[in-house]
């Protein structure tokens, strides 16, 4: 693989960062004291608002409906603190550092390329494929570089937008852009969650991720204004 840098060093938008304290407020703090589901939803709203200009610019760049990109961002931000992803990667990388046969038959963890990074969560394997790279040919240092890029807000939003466009093309919806139908949005959203490899028939059996985006479309529109 080329030694060309995957991203530059100035792609942070100083977004709110979800950490351990936030998880405590979300999971353990009483709802009446501001914790619970309202806490994480407020964080998600704030993150999308903070990044609304970049979300709209990225949507325009890839000819996407901006609430679709905003909806994916909203769903994905929050959850596990960022350090959890880093620990998971290092554990998996160590577990998969042996001989090929051992890695394939005796490992206890998922491959390190299946580790997700970024506020808008994306697996390293998916990110590499979106960029036209072969994750199987990337060493640990290159995967760490890609992980660092995903943790930069602007790069993270851009690669999610690029991936969404690839998913749209996967099912031949590009001629409808940027005015996708609700059914198309449900399918694209489901693909983001379930993967590019499934047939459209299998995707249609469970579009709950995309259904959520359609249901709360007006909310995402408001967050972008």
Secondary structure, DSSP 4 states (H G I P E B T S, - for coil): -----SS-S----------HHHHHHHHTS-GGGT-THHHHHHHHHHHHHHTHHHHHHHHHHTT--HHHHHHHHHHHSSSS-HHHHHHHHHHHHHHT-S-HHHHHHH--S--GGG-EETTTTEEHHHHHHHTT--GGG--HHHHHHHHHHHTSHHHHHHHHHHHHHHHHHHTT-GGGTT---HHHHHHHHHHHHH-TTS-HHHHHT--HHHHHHHHTHHHHHHHT-
